[in-house]
């Protein structure tokens, strides 16, 4: 396993710009591409950072490999980058757990050098949390002066010319969403309390929003706001081998961060990737139809199930992860939304898993034995 840098050790979850600081520095040192004003990297270099490079690049006398960080549609990433180079915002939509947030973090870190200028949308999000608020002690002492203004992420993005990320935008009330319309149209923020009255956005400013398809109708975006964004749909991973690789990569990174010194079992990762893929698609590799679950069978959930199982083995000092624990964690993940999914999961074990146990044996035979934990 790779080791954490000194900077990464300061954080439970290091932001992207710290986690991949060396790669960003190496790419920037070699970046000769055409760059929009105030961008940290050129669009070509942003693409390299997110999708990786086939050949290592030279940095400080060494060859530095740029890893692939987003596994999915490469063309989607390219369209996202070009959108952010223009005047329109970028809206990433899709099922929960399809790495929309990860992609927005990677884009922000590569374009602006920071991924932490973020609004987290909730039912309680207010306009003050998006734009600006006031230090009321200074406001009472000095009146409405710039010194008393407390910038929120939108204000920060406009004043510094960096990306503002708006997570789960459809979870916020419609009137709060619509406060973005004038900002995105004119790139101006009205501050009537101040004498100057206006904040003009600096070059480099833009907004990346994310929204879950399953939240559609909660607080539906107005057509006026939708017109200010280019929409890109991030779909679930369709390739089992790719999903297995993502599970292994993400679990390994989490294990490094938490100082868990256990190797990743590739057979278990493959079993989990196949299970999630088939339950999500509603059909097995051999064409057997499976009842689709209510639960979101995302790759992120698969990573969580594997990592929870790995953590259990590590902290209870077991030599390897236990398939019984894996099945129990799978059960908890599947049934958190609806108990009806339990019968569907049992049906999957009694058909697809049973057949593989008989025909393939090995880990699938052991996996089938754990069906008794589906209570």
Rosetta blueprint (number, residue, H / E / L):
1 X L
2 X L
3 X L
4 X L
5 X L
6 X L
7 X L
8 X H
9 X H
10 X H
11 X L
12 X L
13 X L
14 X L
15 X L
16 X H
17 X H
18 X H
19 X H
20 X L
21 X H
22 X H
23 X H
24 X H
25 X H
26 X H
27 X H
28 X H
29 X H
30 X L
31 X L
32 X L
33 X L
34 X L
35 X L
36 X L
37 X L
38 X L
39 X L
40 X L
41 X L
42 X L
43 X H
44 X H
45 X H
46 X H
47 X H
48 X H
49 X H
50 X H
51 X H
52 X L
53 X L
54 X L
55 X L
56 X L
57 X E
58 X E
59 X E
60 X L
61 X L
62 X E
63 X E
64 X E
65 X L
66 X L
67 X L
68 X L
69 X L
70 X L
71 X L
72 X L
73 X L
74 X H
75 X H
76 X H
77 X H
78 X H
79 X H
80 X H
81 X H
82 X H
83 X H
84 X H
85 X L
86 X L
87 X L
88 X L
89 X E
90 X E
91 X E
92 X E
93 X E
94 X E
95 X L
96 X L
97 X L
98 X L
99 X L
100 X H
101 X H
102 X H
103 X H
104 X H
105 X H
106 X H
107 X H
108 X H
109 X H
110 X H
111 X H
112 X H
113 X L
114 X L
115 X L
116 X L
117 X L
118 X E
119 X E
120 X E
121 X L
122 X L
123 X L
124 X L
125 X L
126 X L
127 X H
128 X H
129 X H
130 X H
131 X L
132 X E
133 X E
134 X E
135 X L
136 X H
137 X H
138 X H
139 X H
140 X H
141 X H
142 X H
143 X L
144 X L
145 X L
146 X H
147 X H
148 X H
149 X E
150 X E
151 X E
152 X L
153 X H
154 X H
155 X H
156 X H
157 X H
158 X H
159 X H
160 X H
161 X L
162 X L
163 X E
164 X E
165 X E
166 X E
167 X E
168 X L
169 X H
170 X H
171 X H
172 X L
173 X L
174 X H
175 X H
176 X H
177 X H
178 X H
179 X H
180 X H
181 X H
182 X H
183 X H
184 X H
185 X H
186 X H
187 X L
188 X E
189 X E
190 X E
191 X L
192 X L
193 X L
194 X L
195 X L
196 X L
197 X L
198 X E
199 X E
200 X E
201 X L
202 X L
203 X L
204 X L
205 X L
206 X E
207 X E
208 X E
209 X E
210 X E
211 X E
212 X E
213 X H
214 X H
215 X H
216 X L
217 X L
218 X L
219 X L
220 X L
221 X L
222 X L
223 X H
224 X H
225 X H
226 X H
227 X L
228 X L
229 X E
230 X E
231 X E
232 X E
233 X E
234 X L
235 X L
236 X L
237 X L
238 X L
239 X L
240 X H
241 X H
242 X H
243 X H
244 X H
245 X H
246 X H
247 X H
248 X H
249 X H
250 X H
251 X H
252 X H
253 X H
254 X H
255 X H
256 X H
257 X H
258 X L
259 X L
260 X L
261 X L
262 X L
263 X L
264 X L
265 X L
266 X H
267 X H
268 X H
269 X H
270 X H
271 X H
272 X H
273 X H
274 X H
275 X H
276 X H
277 X H
278 X H
279 X H
280 X H
281 X H
282 X L
283 X E
284 X L
285 X L
286 X L
287 X L
288 X L
289 X E
290 X L
291 X L
292 X L
293 X L
294 X L
295 X L
296 X L
297 X L
298 X L
299 X H
300 X H
301 X H
302 X H
303 X H
304 X H
305 X H
306 X H
307 X H
308 X H
309 X H
310 X H
311 X H
312 X H
313 X H
314 X H
315 X H
316 X L
317 X L
318 X L
319 X L
320 X L
321 X L
322 X L
323 X H
324 X H
325 X H
326 X H
327 X H
328 X H
329 X H
330 X H
331 X H
332 X H
333 X H
334 X H
335 X L
336 X L
337 X L
338 X L
339 X L
340 X H
341 X H
342 X H
343 X H
344 X H
345 X H
346 X H
347 X H
348 X H
349 X H
350 X H
351 X H
352 X H
353 X H
354 X H
355 X H
356 X H
357 X H
358 X H
359 X H
360 X L
361 X L
362 X H
363 X H
364 X H
365 X H
366 X H
367 X H
368 X H
369 X H
370 X H
371 X H
372 X H
373 X H
374 X L
375 X L
